[in-house]
Amino acid sequence: MRIEVDRRTTAILVLDLSARCEDPKLTCHALLPGVAGFLEKARAAGILVVFSVSASQRGTPMEKVARPASAQGERAGYLSDGFDKFTEEACSVY
């Protein structure tokens, strides 16, 4: 399937794929190869990639984005630890 997006108005949001996901015992670890490949294609198409990590991990080794999906010139922002990353409270942490 082919999906077309306008790279001027589209962004890929990568939420909570922090360094903790580098642990093969965690479920999120299985996502990393697919996400890394997808992000490579998105970057090649000139689409903005935005990362978030858990605000509670600020200042710890877990505030880094997982290496296989890691930022390439992009910075990670901090969002709340809740499930809904798009509430006013969650976005104010960024």
N, CA, C and O atoms as CSV, one atom per row, in Angstrom:
chain,resi,resn,atom,element,x,y,z
A,1,MET,N,N,0.840,-1.163,0.000
A,1,MET,CA,C,0.000,0.000,0.000
A,1,MET,C,C,0.894,1.239,0.000
A,1,MET,O,O,1.921,1.273,0.679
A,2,ARG,N,N,0.509,2.222,-0.743
A,2,ARG,CA,C,1.259,3.483,-0.807
A,2,ARG,C,C,0.379,4.591,-0.238
A,2,ARG,O,O,-0.780,4.748,-0.621
A,3,ILE,N,N,0.953,5.347,0.677
A,3,ILE,CA,C,0.254,6.483,1.279
A,3,ILE,C,C,1.031,7.739,0.935
A,3,ILE,O,O,2.250,7.783,1.100
A,4,GLU,N,N,0.347,8.740,0.467
A,4,GLU,CA,C,1.013,10.001,0.146
A,4,GLU,C,C,0.630,11.055,1.172
A,4,GLU,O,O,-0.539,11.200,1.529
A,5,VAL,N,N,1.628,11.783,1.636
A,5,VAL,CA,C,1.412,12.860,2.601
A,5,VAL,C,C,2.158,14.095,2.115
A,5,VAL,O,O,3.100,13.999,1.328
A,6,ASP,N,N,1.732,15.233,2.586
A,6,ASP,CA,C,2.400,16.495,2.278
A,6,ASP,C,C,3.493,16.700,3.322
A,6,ASP,O,O,3.189,16.971,4.484
A,7,ARG,N,N,4.744,16.577,2.933
A,7,ARG,CA,C,5.840,16.669,3.902
A,7,ARG,C,C,5.940,18.036,4.558
A,7,ARG,O,O,6.580,18.172,5.601
A,8,ARG,N,N,5.317,19.055,3.964
A,8,ARG,CA,C,5.347,20.389,4.571
A,8,ARG,C,C,4.395,20.493,5.758
A,8,ARG,O,O,4.563,21.366,6.610
A,9,THR,N,N,3.404,19.615,5.821
A,9,THR,CA,C,2.383,19.707,6.878
A,9,THR,C,C,2.260,18.410,7.681
A,9,THR,O,O,1.311,18.243,8.447
A,10,THR,N,N,3.205,17.502,7.510
A,10,THR,CA,C,3.136,16.194,8.165
A,10,THR,C,C,4.341,16.019,9.077
A,10,THR,O,O,5.451,16.440,8.751
A,11,ALA,N,N,4.106,15.397,10.216
A,11,ALA,CA,C,5.194,15.032,11.127
A,11,ALA,C,C,4.942,13.616,11.625
A,11,ALA,O,O,3.795,13.195,11.774
A,12,ILE,N,N,6.007,12.897,11.877
A,12,ILE,CA,C,5.936,11.570,12.483
A,12,ILE,C,C,6.248,11.756,13.965
A,12,ILE,O,O,7.301,12.287,14.319
A,13,LEU,N,N,5.340,11.321,14.824
A,13,LEU,CA,C,5.534,11.409,16.267
A,13,LEU,C,C,5.957,10.043,16.791
A,13,LEU,O,O,5.242,9.055,16.621
A,14,VAL,N,N,7.109,9.992,17.420
A,14,VAL,CA,C,7.624,8.755,18.006
A,14,VAL,C,C,7.549,8.935,19.516
A,14,VAL,O,O,8.341,9.672,20.104
A,15,LEU,N,N,6.594,8.259,20.135
A,15,LEU,CA,C,6.310,8.476,21.548
A,15,LEU,C,C,6.863,7.350,22.412
A,15,LEU,O,O,6.542,6.179,22.212
A,16,ASP,N,N,7.693,7.722,23.368
A,16,ASP,CA,C,8.145,6.832,24.441
A,16,ASP,C,C,9.015,5.655,24.016
A,16,ASP,O,O,9.064,4.658,24.735
A,17,LEU,N,N,9.685,5.726,22.905
A,17,LEU,CA,C,10.647,4.671,22.554
A,17,LEU,C,C,12.007,5.079,23.106
A,17,LEU,O,O,12.924,5.430,22.364
A,18,SER,N,N,12.105,5.022,24.424
A,18,SER,CA,C,13.320,5.451,25.106
A,18,SER,C,C,14.323,4.307,25.190
A,18,SER,O,O,14.066,3.199,24.718
A,19,ALA,N,N,15.461,4.593,25.795
A,19,ALA,CA,C,16.536,3.609,25.931
A,19,ALA,C,C,16.068,2.342,26.641
A,19,ALA,O,O,16.684,1.289,26.480
A,20,ARG,N,N,15.004,2.421,27.413
A,20,ARG,CA,C,14.505,1.209,28.086
A,20,ARG,C,C,14.104,0.144,27.070
A,20,ARG,O,O,14.151,-1.049,27.371
A,21,CYS,N,N,13.708,0.569,25.866
A,21,CYS,CA,C,13.272,-0.365,24.827
A,21,CYS,C,C,14.430,-1.137,24.206
A,21,CYS,O,O,14.207,-2.037,23.396
A,22,GLU,N,N,15.648,-0.800,24.570
A,22,GLU,CA,C,16.803,-1.560,24.095
A,22,GLU,C,C,16.919,-2.894,24.828
A,22,GLU,O,O,17.707,-3.750,24.427
A,23,ASP,N,N,16.144,-3.082,25.896
A,23,ASP,CA,C,16.133,-4.333,26.653
A,23,ASP,C,C,15.286,-5.358,25.900
A,23,ASP,O,O,14.077,-5.169,25.768
A,24,PRO,N,N,15.896,-6.443,25.401
A,24,PRO,CA,C,15.159,-7.436,24.617
A,24,PRO,C,C,14.003,-8.099,25.367
A,24,PRO,O,O,13.133,-8.707,24.743
A,25,LYS,N,N,13.983,-7.990,26.687
A,25,LYS,CA,C,12.898,-8.598,27.468
A,25,LYS,C,C,11.616,-7.762,27.426
A,25,LYS,O,O,10.547,-8.262,27.774
A,26,LEU,N,N,11.708,-6.511,27.010
A,26,LEU,CA,C,10.528,-5.643,26.989
A,26,LEU,C,C,9.823,-5.710,25.637
A,26,LEU,O,O,10.460,-5.833,24.591
A,27,THR,N,N,8.516,-5.629,25.683
A,27,THR,CA,C,7.696,-5.707,24.473
A,27,THR,C,C,8.071,-4.649,23.451
A,27,THR,O,O,8.093,-4.928,22.252
A,28,CYS,N,N,8.368,-3.436,23.908
A,28,CYS,CA,C,8.677,-2.346,22.972
A,28,CYS,C,C,9.938,-2.619,22.157
A,28,CYS,O,O,10.129,-2.014,21.102
A,29,HIS,N,N,10.789,-3.507,22.621
A,29,HIS,CA,C,12.021,-3.847,21.890
A,29,HIS,C,C,11.694,-4.382,20.497
A,29,HIS,O,O,12.415,-4.099,19.540
A,30,ALA,N,N,10.622,-5.145,20.378
A,30,ALA,CA,C,10.240,-5.741,19.090
A,30,ALA,C,C,9.827,-4.683,18.065
A,30,ALA,O,O,9.846,-4.951,16.864
A,31,LEU,N,N,9.456,-3.493,18.521
A,31,LEU,CA,C,9.050,-2.414,17.615
A,31,LEU,C,C,10.229,-1.730,16.921
A,31,LEU,O,O,10.074,-1.166,15.838
A,32,LEU,N,N,11.377,-1.781,17.533
A,32,LEU,CA,C,12.508,-0.960,17.089
A,32,LEU,C,C,12.939,-1.179,15.635
A,32,LEU,O,O,13.130,-0.189,14.929
A,33,PRO,N,N,13.102,-2.400,15.151
A,33,PRO,CA,C,13.537,-2.543,13.754
A,33,PRO,C,C,12.543,-1.932,12.757
A,33,PRO,O,O,12.952,-1.260,11.811
A,34,GLY,N,N,11.261,-2.160,12.962
A,34,GLY,CA,C,10.257,-1.603,12.063
A,34,GLY,C,C,10.197,-0.091,12.122
A,34,GLY,O,O,10.084,0.573,11.091
A,35,VAL,N,N,10.272,0.458,13.328
A,35,VAL,CA,C,10.235,1.913,13.489
A,35,VAL,C,C,11.477,2.535,12.854
A,35,VAL,O,O,11.384,3.560,12.178
A,36,ALA,N,N,12.633,1.919,13.069
A,36,ALA,CA,C,13.872,2.462,12.494
A,36,ALA,C,C,13.797,2.501,10.972
A,36,ALA,O,O,14.196,3.494,10.363
A,37,GLY,N,N,13.300,1.452,10.356
A,37,GLY,CA,C,13.164,1.425,8.901
A,37,GLY,C,C,12.177,2.465,8.396
A,37,GLY,O,O,12.418,3.133,7.390
A,38,PHE,N,N,11.066,2.593,9.105
A,38,PHE,CA,C,10.049,3.583,8.743
A,38,PHE,C,C,10.611,5.001,8.842
A,38,PHE,O,O,10.390,5.824,7.953
A,39,LEU,N,N,11.335,5.284,9.923
A,39,LEU,CA,C,11.899,6.625,10.110
A,39,LEU,C,C,12.945,6.944,9.047
A,39,LEU,O,O,13.063,8.090,8.614
A,40,GLU,N,N,13.697,5.942,8.630
A,40,GLU,CA,C,14.678,6.153,7.567
A,40,GLU,C,C,13.981,6.627,6.291
A,40,GLU,O,O,14.451,7.548,5.624
A,41,LYS,N,N,12.863,5.994,5.961
A,41,LYS,CA,C,12.096,6.386,4.773
A,41,LYS,C,C,11.475,7.770,4.951
A,41,LYS,O,O,11.462,8.573,4.018
A,42,ALA,N,N,10.963,8.047,6.149
A,42,ALA,CA,C,10.343,9.351,6.408
A,42,ALA,C,C,11.375,10.469,6.290
A,42,ALA,O,O,11.106,11.502,5.679
A,43,ARG,N,N,12.537,10.267,6.866
A,43,ARG,CA,C,13.598,11.285,6.782
A,43,ARG,C,C,14.034,11.500,5.338
A,43,ARG,O,O,14.258,12.634,4.913
A,44,ALA,N,N,14.154,10.408,4.586
A,44,ALA,CA,C,14.562,10.521,3.187
A,44,ALA,C,C,13.536,11.314,2.383
A,44,ALA,O,O,13.881,11.961,1.394
A,45,ALA,N,N,12.274,11.262,2.809
A,45,ALA,CA,C,11.211,12.008,2.130
A,45,ALA,C,C,11.089,13.436,2.655
A,45,ALA,O,O,10.258,14.206,2.174
A,46,GLY,N,N,11.918,13.794,3.643
A,46,GLY,CA,C,11.898,15.152,4.178
A,46,GLY,C,C,10.786,15.415,5.179
A,46,GLY,O,O,10.386,16.562,5.378
A,47,ILE,N,N,10.283,14.357,5.811
A,47,ILE,CA,C,9.212,14.513,6.800
A,47,ILE,C,C,9.820,14.752,8.179
A,47,ILE,O,O,10.777,14.082,8.568
A,48,LEU,N,N,9.268,15.696,8.902
A,48,LEU,CA,C,9.720,16.014,10.254
A,48,LEU,C,C,9.464,14.831,11.188
A,48,LEU,O,O,8.376,14.256,11.185
A,49,VAL,N,N,10.469,14.471,11.985
A,49,VAL,CA,C,10.343,13.412,12.982
A,49,VAL,C,C,10.481,14.052,14.356
A,49,VAL,O,O,11.445,14.771,14.621
A,50,VAL,N,N,9.508,13.785,15.229
A,50,VAL,CA,C,9.486,14.349,16.574
A,50,VAL,C,C,9.456,13.201,17.578
A,50,VAL,O,O,8.634,12.292,17.467
A,51,PHE,N,N,10.343,13.247,18.544
A,51,PHE,CA,C,10.428,12.214,19.575
A,51,PHE,C,C,9.931,12.744,20.909
A,51,PHE,O,O,10.049,13.934,21.198
A,52,SER,N,N,9.375,11.852,21.717
A,52,SER,CA,C,9.078,12.197,23.103
A,52,SER,C,C,9.638,11.101,23.990
A,52,SER,O,O,9.738,9.940,23.592
A,53,VAL,N,N,9.996,11.492,25.185
A,53,VAL,CA,C,10.362,10.538,26.227
A,53,VAL,C,C,9.601,10.939,27.484
A,53,VAL,O,O,9.119,12.065,27.606
A,54,SER,N,N,9.505,10.012,28.399
A,54,SER,CA,C,8.752,10.227,29.629
A,54,SER,C,C,9.385,11.328,30.481
A,54,SER,O,O,10.593,11.330,30.719
A,55,ALA,N,N,8.561,12.247,30.929
A,55,ALA,CA,C,9.048,13.351,31.762
A,55,ALA,C,C,9.695,12.842,33.044
A,55,ALA,O,O,10.609,13.474,33.573
A,56,SER,N,N,9.226,11.704,33.543
A,56,SER,CA,C,9.803,11.178,34.784
A,56,SER,C,C,11.215,10.641,34.574
A,56,SER,O,O,11.918,10.366,35.547
A,57,GLN,N,N,11.639,10.490,33.330
A,57,GLN,CA,C,12.979,9.982,33.037
A,57,GLN,C,C,14.003,11.089,32.807
A,57,GLN,O,O,15.178,10.818,32.559
A,58,ARG,N,N,13.546,12.335,32.892
A,58,ARG,CA,C,14.450,13.472,32.683
A,58,ARG,C,C,15.629,13.380,33.650
A,58,ARG,O,O,15.456,13.174,34.851
A,59,GLY,N,N,16.829,13.538,33.094
A,59,GLY,CA,C,18.030,13.505,33.920
A,59,GLY,C,C,18.564,12.111,34.210
A,59,GLY,O,O,19.528,11.970,34.963
A,60,THR,N,N,17.960,11.077,33.629
A,60,THR,CA,C,18.425,9.701,33.826
A,60,THR,C,C,18.878,9.133,32.483
A,60,THR,O,O,18.593,9.726,31.442
A,61,PRO,N,N,19.575,8.002,32.484
A,61,PRO,CA,C,19.963,7.390,31.207
A,61,PRO,C,C,18.759,7.012,30.329
A,61,PRO,O,O,18.903,6.868,29.115
A,62,MET,N,N,17.595,6.853,30.927
A,62,MET,CA,C,16.406,6.459,30.183
A,62,MET,C,C,15.755,7.627,29.441
A,62,MET,O,O,14.750,7.430,28.757
A,63,GLU,N,N,16.303,8.835,29.561
A,63,GLU,CA,C,15.731,9.963,28.819
A,63,GLU,C,C,16.166,9.960,27.358
A,63,GLU,O,O,15.654,10.743,26.558
A,64,LYS,N,N,17.094,9.099,27.008
A,64,LYS,CA,C,17.576,9.006,25.626
A,64,LYS,C,C,16.594,8.198,24.786
A,64,LYS,O,O,15.907,7.310,25.292
A,65,VAL,N,N,16.540,8.519,23.494
A,65,VAL,CA,C,15.747,7.735,22.549
A,65,VAL,C,C,16.499,6.443,22.265
A,65,VAL,O,O,17.726,6.451,22.164
A,66,ALA,N,N,15.775,5.331,22.135
A,66,ALA,CA,C,16.399,4.038,21.857
A,66,ALA,C,C,17.279,4.136,20.616
A,66,ALA,O,O,16.881,4.724,19.610
A,67,ARG,N,N,18.452,3.570,20.690
A,67,ARG,CA,C,19.433,3.703,19.600
A,67,ARG,C,C,18.916,3.287,18.220
A,67,ARG,O,O,19.143,4.024,17.261
A,68,PRO,N,N,18.243,2.160,18.070
A,68,PRO,CA,C,17.812,1.796,16.710
A,68,PRO,C,C,16.867,2.814,16.071
A,68,PRO,O,O,16.792,2.898,14.845
A,69,ALA,N,N,16.152,3.578,16.876
A,69,ALA,CA,C,15.221,4.579,16.336
A,69,ALA,C,C,15.723,5.988,16.581
A,69,ALA,O,O,15.008,6.958,16.329
A,70,SER,N,N,16.939,6.108,17.068
A,70,SER,CA,C,17.393,7.373,17.636
A,70,SER,C,C,17.350,8.558,16.690
A,70,SER,O,O,17.374,8.448,15.464
A,71,ALA,N,N,17.286,9.678,17.347
A,71,ALA,CA,C,17.214,10.960,16.652
A,71,ALA,C,C,18.469,11.190,15.826
A,71,ALA,O,O,19.580,10.907,16.274
A,72,GLN,N,N,18.286,11.694,14.645
A,72,GLN,CA,C,19.405,12.066,13.778
A,72,GLN,C,C,19.270,13.554,13.512
A,72,GLN,O,O,18.786,13.980,12.463
A,73,GLY,N,N,19.710,14.331,14.487
A,73,GLY,CA,C,19.564,15.769,14.383
A,73,GLY,C,C,18.283,16.266,15.041
A,73,GLY,O,O,18.134,17.462,15.288
A,74,GLU,N,N,17.353,15.346,15.328
A,74,GLU,CA,C,16.132,15.747,16.022
A,74,GLU,C,C,16.376,15.681,17.528
A,74,GLU,O,O,17.232,14.930,17.997
A,75,ARG,N,N,15.630,16.460,18.262
A,75,ARG,CA,C,15.703,16.448,19.716
A,75,ARG,C,C,14.462,15.791,20.278
A,75,ARG,O,O,13.382,15.909,19.698
A,76,ALA,N,N,14.597,15.106,21.388
A,76,ALA,CA,C,13.431,14.531,22.062
A,76,ALA,C,C,12.854,15.565,23.008
A,76,ALA,O,O,13.592,16.293,23.671
A,77,GLY,N,N,11.551,15.626,23.067
A,77,GLY,CA,C,10.859,16.464,24.033
A,77,GLY,C,C,10.318,15.586,25.136
A,77,GLY,O,O,10.273,14.364,24.994
A,78,TYR,N,N,9.912,16.184,26.215
A,78,TYR,CA,C,9.395,15.445,27.357
A,78,TYR,C,C,7.886,15.588,27.416
A,78,TYR,O,O,7.351,16.694,27.339
A,79,LEU,N,N,7.209,14.468,27.552
A,79,LEU,CA,C,5.764,14.479,27.718
A,79,LEU,C,C,5.409,13.741,28.992
A,79,LEU,O,O,6.215,12.983,29.534
A,80,SER,N,N,4.195,13.971,29.464
A,80,SER,CA,C,3.768,13.366,30.729
A,80,SER,C,C,3.788,11.849,30.635
A,80,SER,O,O,3.891,11.279,29.548
A,81,ASP,N,N,3.691,11.220,31.765
A,81,ASP,CA,C,3.725,9.765,31.827
A,81,ASP,C,C,2.352,9.140,31.620
A,81,ASP,O,O,2.222,7.917,31.660
A,82,GLY,N,N,1.337,9.948,31.404
A,82,GLY,CA,C,-0.014,9.419,31.216
A,82,GLY,C,C,-0.183,8.787,29.849
A,82,GLY,O,O,0.675,8.927,28.977
A,83,PHE,N,N,-1.284,8.098,29.671
A,83,PHE,CA,C,-1.561,7.446,28.399
A,83,PHE,C,C,-1.920,8.448,27.310
A,83,PHE,O,O,-1.613,8.218,26.141
A,84,ASP,N,N,-2.564,9.554,27.672
A,84,ASP,CA,C,-2.976,10.545,26.681
A,84,ASP,C,C,-1.898,11.615,26.598
A,84,ASP,O,O,-1.783,12.458,27.488
A,85,LYS,N,N,-1.116,11.582,25.538
A,85,LYS,CA,C,-0.005,12.516,25.369
A,85,LYS,C,C,-0.446,13.875,24.851
A,85,LYS,O,O,0.378,14.780,24.720
A,86,PHE,N,N,-1.727,14.034,24.555
A,86,PHE,CA,C,-2.173,15.248,23.893
A,86,PHE,C,C,-3.124,16.094,24.727
A,86,PHE,O,O,-3.831,16.946,24.187
A,87,THR,N,N,-3.149,15.870,26.038
A,87,THR,CA,C,-3.920,16.749,26.897
A,87,THR,C,C,-3.128,18.035,27.106
A,87,THR,O,O,-1.924,18.074,26.853
A,88,GLU,N,N,-3.790,19.065,27.560
A,88,GLU,CA,C,-3.093,20.340,27.797
A,88,GLU,C,C,-1.970,20.152,28.812
A,88,GLU,O,O,-0.873,20.683,28.642
A,89,GLU,N,N,-2.252,19.392,29.868
A,89,GLU,CA,C,-1.257,19.150,30.916
A,89,GLU,C,C,-0.053,18.414,30.339
A,89,GLU,O,O,1.088,18.768,30.638
A,90,ALA,N,N,-0.292,17.398,29.521
A,90,ALA,CA,C,0.806,16.602,28.948
A,90,ALA,C,C,1.676,17.455,28.052
A,90,ALA,O,O,2.902,17.366,28.117
A,91,CYS,N,N,1.073,18.274,27.223
A,91,CYS,CA,C,1.829,19.077,26.266
A,91,CYS,C,C,2.602,20.213,26.930
A,91,CYS,O,O,3.568,20.716,26.356
A,92,SER,N,N,2.199,20.615,28.107
A,92,SER,CA,C,2.897,21.718,28.764
A,92,SER,C,C,4.270,21.285,29.261
A,92,SER,O,O,5.111,22.140,29.540
A,93,VAL,N,N,4.520,19.987,29.379
A,93,VAL,CA,C,5.814,19.490,29.831
A,93,VAL,C,C,6.851,19.634,28.740
A,93,VAL,O,O,8.034,19.801,29.035
A,94,TYR,N,N,6.446,19.576,27.511
A,94,TYR,CA,C,7.348,19.637,26.372
A,94,TYR,C,C,8.083,20.939,26.374
A,94,TYR,O,O,8.900,21.189,25.487
